[in-house]
Each structure stands twice: as structure tokens, then as C-alpha cells.
């Protein structure tokens, strides 16, 4: 299970609590991360780094002492901090002669097929050149519109891992892994070495958000691991400040909690599953059964439509699946109104089975 000798593509996420020291981003620690990642690249591995810290850098630079919650202030801090953060990463990786590239993205980019393909091509090219892409959410833009925001970089790292065909996601945090209970409150809590399925009990035992700079807690990490697992990617949750934690994980050491993948989807189906839906199509029981039986969605089974989507957009289907619609929301509403006509009954699938992914 922990044999990563043939693992070539890795996504590493470094959280704010790991990067921070005394309320500020620890620039010395960036060199520790850079040294380990540079060593992996020398082993002919491809590494993508997903980092937090832009807002934290801005907070430190502006001398702000309280937790920032207002959207405009988070935007301002991100705008100030992003350039500083990237400059520090360039210096850190430069010590090991490792080239890096900044990639700022929003949920809208990941959910729009054309933009996503362009992004993936750019990242693939960087990796082929031996460059480490450093990915962060474009906070100065995405926090302004909730639909464009990932919510936290845990989810962002999982989406990157799933959509860019990574084999392993390493989430570095300020805890040693997933525990059987909250170790801060329960002395009997034990580290869980391997998780084969994320159950309701695991999700309910997950903790809440941490420091004044952090957004995510254990709950967001479990949600992120679920995304990676659905994409066929192994994930490890470990303490980022443990000595040489990345290199030791890649050596197969028993560090942190290993989450095993559920299924391996094609790149296209991973994109469908993890894209932001533009609308919702509600279906009747017969259509739901057909979808679960790996069949296409026909217009006769549609009961209602929510939202405004166009041809080629990803939509959610009654909470059981996602798919790419072959027609727009308005056209589908027209079909529902004319549902009993012979024309509607004979119409071809509005979502083909090859464009459907069950949750």
C-alpha cells in the first residue's frame, strides 16, 4: 500500500498552520519544503505544490493582528501577499536550482472545460520541463464571488490531484493524521494508519477550523480526501513539520494516515465529477434507476430544471450524479412542457451515458 517507488506524479498541499510560525509565514520553513521537493524532481518525479499563505503574507506585511473575515480585506491581503509569497518560494527553490512557476486559478477555470483543458496543457508542459507548478487560489478575485471560490486549499489540492491525474496527494497539516477521536479532548484517541472508506462516523468526528489565518479544519481535509479517492488517487494526511516528512513518505515509511482510492475514473469523468454544476435536473424514479443502471438520461424522465445552463455545461442530476447536458436549460424546459408529445418521446438522450458520473 505504501510502495511509492513507481509513483511519478504527486500533489503536495501545504497549509497555513504548517507554513506559519508565531502568526507569520515562516520563510525559513519554505526552504525545508523546497529541498524535499527538489530532491523528488531529481528522482524524475513530477511534483505540483498547492500552497496557502498569500493572505497570511499580506496580513503580516500590513501588520494586522486580528483574524480577517471581511471579503474586501481578504482580497486586499491576498493581493499584497501573493507576490511576497511567490518571491519567497522562488528564493527557497533557487537554493536548490529548482525552477518553479506560479499558477493562480479559480473554481470557474476548473469547471469550464475549455479553460480547464488549457490549464492542464500548461501544467503538463511545465512538468515535462522539470518545473514545479506552485498553485494557489486567486483569492483577490475568487473570494469576491462565492461561486468562483474553492472554499479552502484542501479542496483545491484534491481537485488538482483528481483532474491532473496525480497518483498521490500529500496534505501537510499541523496534526499527525486522522485520529479515532479528538486527541485534544480524548487521551484514548489513536492515530488511524489506513482508511479504506470514508464513513459517516469519520466525517462526524472531524474537527473544526483552526487558527486566525487558516480556513480549513479536519472536516475540509476529509472532504478533500473523498474527492481524491473518487478520482482514484491515494492520499496521505501527515504533520508537515515532521523531519523530512515528504521524503520519508515517498520511501514508504508509516507516517500519517493513508487513504485508499475508491475507483479510477478517466480524466474526462474526473472533470465532470469535480466541476461546479451550472444547474440541476430533477428526474423521476424510472430515470434515476436507468442512470444507476449505466444508461443515458432521456427527456421523458425529466421532471424539472433549476438554474441557467447551456449546451456542454455540467449539471447535477437529482443528487445522484453529474453529467454534461446536450441542450440548454431553456430548451429542456420547453421539452418538459411538451413532455407528452410524440416528438419528445422519440428525442435522443439529453445526457449520454458516457457523459454521466454517479456520486
C-alpha positions, -999 to 999 in steps of 0.1 A, spaced: 0 0 0 28 24 8 51 14 -20 56 46 -39 87 36 -58 68 38 -92 47 68 -82 56 96 -107 31 124 -102 25 139 -67 4 168 -55 16 183 -22 -6 207 -2 10 229 25 -15 245 48 -13 279 66 -8 264 100 22 245 87 37 275 70 31 298 99 52 305 130 42 330 156 14 342 134 36 349 104 46 328 74 79 310 82 101 318 52 129 295 67 105 266 66 98 272 29 134 261 22 127 228 41 98 222 17 117 233 -13 147 210 -5 125 179 -3 105 187 -35 137 194 -54 150 160 -43 119 143 -57 123 161 -90 159 148 -92 144 114 -88 125 120 -121 92 126 -103 66 153 -112 55 174 -83 28 200 -80 27 222 -49 -6 237 -37 1 263 -12 -18 285 12 -2 316 27 -10 346 4 -34 361 28 -11 353 57 17 370 40 -5 401 34 -16 401 70 20 401 82 31 427 57 2 450 67 7 444 104 -28 432 110 -33 414 144 -68 400 142 -85 373 121 -96 386 87 -131 376 77 -143 406 56 -142 398 19 -126 431 9 -99 428 35 -91 392 25 -88 404 -11 -65 432 -1 -43 409 20 -42 383 -8 -32 410 -33 -4 422 -11 8 388 0 7 368 -32 37 384 -48 57 382 -15 48 346 -11 59 337 -46 91 357 -42 100 337 -11 92 304 -28 115 314 -57 143 322 -33 138 289 -14 137 267 -46 165 287 -61 189 275 -34 184 240 -49 184 252 -86 148 242 -90 127 261 -114 91 270 -102 61 286 -118 31 304 -103 -4 293 -113 -34 312 -99 -68 296 -106 -104 299 -97 -132 273 -95 -146 288 -127 -115 279 -146 -115 243 -133 -152 239 -141 -152 254 -176 -140 227 -200 -121 249 -224 -103 268 -196 -95 236 -178 -80 219 -209 -58 250 -214 -47 249 -178 -40 212 -178 -19 216 -210 1 244 -194 7 223 -162 16 192 -183 42 213 -202 57 227 -170 60 192 -155 76 178 -187 102 206 -185 110 197 -149 94 228 -135 74 227 -102 40 245 -106 30 263 -74 -7 266 -74 -29 289 -53 -64 301 -55 -67 336 -69 -80 349 -37 -81 386 -48 -107 375 -74 -124 344 -62 -133 354 -26 -154 382 -42 -178 357 -58 -187 326 -38 -193 306 -70 -157 312 -80 -142 301 -47 -130 267 -38 -136 275 -1 -102 262 10 -69 249 -5 -75 214 8 -103 210 -17 -82 228 -44 -54 204 -39 -78 174 -42 -93 188 -74 -58 194 -89 -48 158 -80 -80 143 -94 -81 164 -126 -44 163 -135 -41 126 -130 -19 125 -99 -12 92 -82 -7 106 -47 -19 136 -28 0 146 3 -18 170 26 7 185 51 -11 199 82 -4 206 119 -17 172 131 -1 138 126 -31 123 107 -66 112 113 -73 101 149 -100 78 162 -112 108 183 -102 143 190 -67 139 206 -71 173 224 -101 160 243 -97 122 244 -65 106 258 -76 73 243 -75 87 208 -53 67 184 -38 76 150 -56 57 122 -29 43 99 -51 34 69 -86 43 59 -103 22 31 -136 41 31 -147 75 45 -177 67 66 -203 90 82 -186 84 116 -153 96 102 -169 127 88 -187 135 121 -155 131 142 -136 156 120 -127 188 138 -134 225 131 -113 253 116 -80 262 133 -60 294 136 -69 330 127 -51 326 93 -65 292 84 -98 284 67 -99 247 68 -100 221 96 -101 183 96 -136 183 81 -123 201 49 -94 176 47 -117 146 49 -139 162 22 -107 168 1 -96 132 5 -130 120 -6 -125 139 -39 -91 124 -44 -104 89 -36 -132 93 -61 -106 102 -87 -85 71 -80 -57 89 -61 -42 78 -29 -39 105 -2 -18 109 29 -25 133 58 6 140 78 23 166 100 42 190 78 68 198 105 80 163 110 116 159 98 119 152 61 82 141 61 78 143 23 109 122 15 101 97 42 65 93 30 79 86 -5 103 60 10 72 41 22 75 49 59 44 45 81 37 82 85 3 99 89 -29 84 76 -31 67 42 -65 70 25 -70 44 -2 -88 53 -35 -123 41 -43 -123 40 -81 -102 51 -111 -121 74 -134 -110 87 -168 -97 123 -169 -129 134 -186 -151 118 -159 -130 132 -131 -135 166 -146 -173 161 -148 -175 148 -112 -155 176 -97 -168 205 -118 -191 232 -104 -226 223 -117 -243 251 -136 -278 238 -128 -299 209 -115 -320 185 -135 -346 166 -114 -357 132 -127 -384 106 -118 -377 72 -102 -376 55 -136 -349 78 -149 -329 76 -117 -329 38 -119 -318 40 -156 -289 62 -146 -278 39 -118 -280 10 -144 -255 28 -165 -279 42 -191 -284 76 -207 -309 103 -195 -338 108 -218 -361 139 -217 -391 118 -208 -377 112 -174 -370 148 -165 -395 164 -140 -380 199 -135 -350 221 -143 -332 246 -120 -307 273 -130 -295 285 -163 -271 263 -183 -261 259 -219 -251 231 -242 -220 214 -229 -223 226 -193 -221 203 -163 -253 198 -143 -263 179 -112 -290 152 -116 -313 147 -86 -283 144 -62 -272 111 -76 -249 121 -105 -234 148 -126 -234 150 -164 -228 171 -195 -261 184 -209 -265 182 -247 -291 210 -246 -297 243 -227 -319 248 -197 -344 268 -217 -347 241 -244 -351 214 -217 -379 234 -201 -397 236 -234 -394 198 -237 -409 193 -203 -439 215 -212 -443 193 -244 -435 161 -225 -464 141 -237 -458 148 -274 -445 121 -297 -416 144 -306 -404 144 -270 -408 107 -265 -386 100 -296 -359 125 -288 -324 112 -282 -306 114 -248 -301 148 -233 -272 134 -213 -253 105 -228 -241 77 -205 -205 84 -215 -210 119 -200 -226 107 -168 -208 101 -134 -225 87 -104 -217 101 -69 
